[in-house]
Amino acid sequence: MTPPPSPLIGCAAERIAALTPENPHWIGDRKPGLLVVGAGMMGREHMRVTQLLGWAEVRGMVDPFKGSVDWALSDWRLLTDQPLKVYDDLREAIQDSAVDGIVISTPNHTHHNILQTVCASGKPILLEKPMATNLADAEQIVRLAEAYPSFIQLGMQYRYKAQYVDALYELQSQSALGAVKTIAMSEYRPPFLDKVDQWNKFNRNSGGTLVEKCCHYFDLINVVAQSRPKRVYASGGRAVNFLDFEWQGQSSDIDDHAMVIIDYDNGVRASFTLNMFCQELYEELVVVGERGRLVASEHASFHPDIRSSARLQVEVPQHAAYQAVPVGYPDPIESSGHYGATFFEHIAFNRQLAGQTVDAATPQQALWSLIVASAAQHSMQRRREVDVAAYCEEQGLGDFYAAG
Ligand SMILES: NC(=O)c1ccc[n+]([C@@H]2O[C@H](COP(=O)([O-])OP(=O)(O)OC[C@H]3O[C@@H](n4cnc5c(N)ncnc54)[C@H](O)[C@@H]3O)[C@@H](O)[C@H]2O)c1
């Protein structure tokens, strides 16, 4: 069955209850040491979350851009007075014996090359999403991971947002809806934020909007569908954002809205809607099965004075959440980044360091999310449906698809 099923480890409340202040998985007589490669917005979030969780220690970072290093150092000083090493050379950094795990949070188009260098360490890796900007590189990463002496965890941490943890718990552990029939996911949000060198305004750097941003949602849809995507049709394009945006003489070419339909081998039908010219953030997952409907939703904002809130509704007779109930994590965890999702991603990373099986995204699952995203982008360009098996064959992924 493809994508591989996710072993689920409890609902959000159980995960909170199971939290311990100390890492139960020390390496010898010390906490695991982490190296952060790429100290931009996400690199700083990984540092902040590592400190908040307290299970591991960030030992150092590598980033060629002084502005990012300075910003990360100043954030670090607010968190702790522990030393933080700034390495000039990635090869030297990964071999440091104080480093037990490596977080790669550089722009998407650099993942593939940086990963080749980092793999010389043989150490555990947390690689940000999307794993690569094209399917050929992504497939190589899957092969590399299969032969790698340690593990490579993928940064699809939306799985750990409280409303999706609880939704997946209801759908899979509790079978609350019976067999799932339809899945409708949507994201409404403001435009892409500023990034170092504006890398995210160009498809060649990001892999395209559906790859860059929406691999999270295709991963969630795949996990709910528990089957292999068969056909994809998408319509979308550029309507409002960055239409006149130029950077170093190049015009932005990224899409800002899309509607995608996915048929799965097992008969599940799914849709995904993206709109990136809204004021606030709203995400919704609606799943309907034989016994009823589940809705997991989140209102959020980039404005610090607007509180985020998430809800879960399970419209199944006698269910405690028949009327929507609020879900979430304690405030310090929610506010540490991505509404607590990154915090639980780090718990999973620490558990994997200790050799445990976790429900974090594997390289194979990450590739399945990119297959759907790429097929959708292909469909948008061609204005017709894409047969996923034929598309994978064309892209050199015939064996991977068939093995699925
Ligand atoms: N998981 C999530 O929810 C999530 C959210 C946002 C971003 N991301 C991902 O995180 C990654 C980084 O995004 P960001 O928002 O932090 O971007 P950013 O532009 O804020 O930061 C990227 C940093 O990487 C540095 N960098 C570039 N090339 C490098 C290299 N060769 N070695 C070391 N550092 C290098 C840049 O100087 C910059 O400081 C991207 O892959 C992005 O898709 C994931």
The ligand as a Gaussian input file, in Angstrom:
#p B3LYP/6-31G(d) Opt

LIG

0 1
 N        8.431000      23.265000       7.394000
 C        7.865000      24.436000       7.211000
 O        6.731000      24.669000       7.572000
 C        8.650000      25.505000       6.537000
 C        8.297000      26.851000       6.656000
 C        9.088000      27.814000       6.034000
 C       10.180000      27.419000       5.284000
 N       10.467000      26.104000       5.158000
 C       11.615000      25.644000       4.356000
 O       12.815000      25.963000       5.062000
 C       13.850000      26.266000       4.116000
 C       14.405000      27.651000       4.437000
 O       13.379000      28.594000       4.318000
 P       13.448000      29.970000       5.103000
 O       12.070000      30.475000       5.163000
 O       14.209000      29.814000       6.363000
 O       14.306000      30.848000       4.071000
 P       15.268000      32.077000       4.410000
 O       15.563000      32.751000       3.136000
 O       14.700000      32.875000       5.531000
 O       16.584000      31.363000       4.985000
 C       17.394000      30.519000       4.216000
 C       18.806000      30.667000       4.724000
 O       19.640000      29.691000       4.106000
 C       20.893000      30.338000       3.850000
 N       21.639000      29.606000       2.822000
 C       21.539000      29.702000       1.466000
 N       22.422000      28.855000       0.886000
 C       23.089000      28.242000       1.897000
 C       24.136000      27.279000       1.941000
 N       24.671000      26.786000       0.814000
 N       24.603000      26.870000       3.156000
 C       24.076000      27.358000       4.306000
 N       23.094000      28.303000       4.328000
 C       22.604000      28.716000       3.135000
 C       20.517000      31.737000       3.436000
 O       21.606000      32.635000       3.558000
 C       19.405000      32.037000       4.434000
 O       19.905000      32.604000       5.614000
 C       13.201000      26.167000       2.749000
 O       13.429000      24.897000       2.210000
 C       11.722000      26.343000       3.013000
 O       10.886000      25.730000       2.057000
 C        9.753000      25.150000       5.789000

